């Protein structure tokens, strides 16, 4: 073990380098500062739900009997179709 004399390090330069790296390290770690949040962004949950409904529709039509079924209530089954 070698004892290191801290006077040989330029602590001001190290502090500056750490200050420059901190925002990038926080983002890489998944943390945001309040300044990183954009208050102008308008979150619209209804847009998210519309997109989810497009990807996974709640009401589907049977291609055989043309009857509509609520797949979320019927556990993703087209229940009641006689075809």
PLY file of the C-alpha trace (Angstrom):
ply
format ascii 1.0
element vertex 83
property float x
property float y
property float z
element edge 82
property int vertex1
property int vertex2
end_header
0.00 0.00 0.00
1.37 3.30 -1.08
0.29 6.35 0.84
-0.69 9.16 -1.51
-0.07 12.76 -0.71
-3.23 14.64 -1.70
-1.26 17.79 -2.38
-0.06 16.27 -5.67
-3.62 16.30 -7.05
-5.24 19.35 -8.59
-8.48 19.20 -6.60
-9.95 22.27 -8.33
-9.62 20.54 -11.71
-11.16 17.36 -10.29
-14.07 19.32 -8.80
-14.67 21.02 -12.16
-14.56 17.70 -14.02
-17.01 16.09 -11.56
-19.37 19.07 -11.84
-19.38 18.68 -15.64
-19.96 14.93 -15.44
-22.67 14.96 -12.76
-25.67 15.71 -15.05
-24.59 13.01 -17.49
-24.03 10.52 -14.68
-27.46 11.29 -13.22
-29.13 10.76 -16.59
-27.21 7.54 -17.14
-28.35 6.35 -13.73
-31.95 7.30 -14.53
-32.20 10.30 -12.24
-33.40 13.71 -13.33
-33.03 17.04 -11.66
-35.94 19.47 -11.45
-34.25 21.58 -14.12
-34.36 18.62 -16.53
-38.16 18.49 -16.43
-39.90 20.51 -19.11
-42.99 22.16 -17.60
-44.22 23.05 -21.09
-44.92 19.41 -21.93
-48.65 18.78 -21.86
-49.32 15.20 -20.85
-52.57 13.87 -22.27
-53.54 10.52 -20.77
-56.48 10.24 -23.16
-54.01 10.16 -26.08
-52.19 7.29 -24.39
-55.47 5.40 -23.92
-56.43 5.96 -27.56
-53.08 4.55 -28.65
-53.51 1.56 -26.33
-56.99 0.93 -27.73
-55.57 0.98 -31.26
-52.92 -1.56 -30.31
-55.22 -3.71 -28.19
-58.87 -2.96 -28.99
-61.53 -3.49 -26.36
-64.37 -4.18 -28.79
-63.73 -6.62 -31.62
-66.02 -8.00 -34.30
-66.23 -11.71 -35.04
-65.28 -12.18 -38.70
-67.86 -14.98 -39.02
-71.04 -13.83 -37.28
-70.22 -10.05 -37.33
-71.19 -9.78 -33.66
-69.17 -7.37 -31.50
-67.54 -8.63 -28.31
-65.88 -6.87 -25.38
-62.69 -8.92 -25.14
-61.64 -7.34 -21.84
-64.83 -8.48 -20.12
-64.65 -11.91 -21.72
-61.00 -12.51 -20.78
-59.80 -12.03 -24.36
-62.18 -14.67 -25.72
-64.86 -14.13 -28.33
-67.43 -15.78 -26.13
-70.90 -16.44 -27.42
-69.97 -16.87 -31.07
-71.79 -19.87 -32.48
-69.70 -20.17 -35.62
0 1
1 2
2 3
3 4
4 5
5 6
6 7
7 8
8 9
9 10
10 11
11 12
12 13
13 14
14 15
15 16
16 17
17 18
18 19
19 20
20 21
21 22
22 23
23 24
24 25
25 26
26 27
27 28
28 29
29 30
30 31
31 32
32 33
33 34
34 35
35 36
36 37
37 38
38 39
39 40
40 41
41 42
42 43
43 44
44 45
45 46
46 47
47 48
48 49
49 50
50 51
51 52
52 53
53 54
54 55
55 56
56 57
57 58
58 59
59 60
60 61
61 62
62 63
63 64
64 65
65 66
66 67
67 68
68 69
69 70
70 71
71 72
72 73
73 74
74 75
75 76
76 77
77 78
78 79
79 80
80 81
81 82
